[in-house]
Amino acid sequence: MLEPPADITPAKMRNYAMGLLTGRDYSRAELATKLNKRFDQQDALDEVLQRLADEGLQSDTRFAEAFVRSRIIRGHGLTRIRQDIRQKGIAEELVAQTLDAADVDWMVLAREVAQRKFGQRLASDQRETAKRMRFLQYRGFNYDQIKYALAETSDESSEDW
């Protein structure tokens, strides 16, 4: 049976982690998972992660802000963003703070997403309306936001006639 190399040091773990962090921000939990797969020294792992956080090289706050900003730009709703960021290991309190600081009008965002996807044309039938609703629901918008987005699209379209 193969033994892990004995020359694994905290310095090597730190260098690997810093290499990962040069590409993009990672949450502490994501970074821990990646380091754990590569190195099998749990006691040194916590020390390395804490040192990176203390030096400001890894920050869950910075990660959460960037994550939320990127998801809003992609057109994701509040529900989807919350679900996705929780999977990254971010604390619920930090998620709430970050989303509050984002200052987004979710109704307007839902309408913009609907218009980008479906344009100004009305849904031809109930089936098409349901399809649009499912799309927006998958994107993470709640029923009121979806209703607003689809009503706005319909109202604007009927004014063009």
PyMOL commands that set and color helices and strands:
alter all, ss='L'
color gray80, all
select helices_A, chain A and resi 10-23+28-38+42-54+60-74+78-87+92-102+106-118+126-138+143-160
alter helices_A, ss='H'
color red, helices_A
deselect
rebuild
show_as cartoon
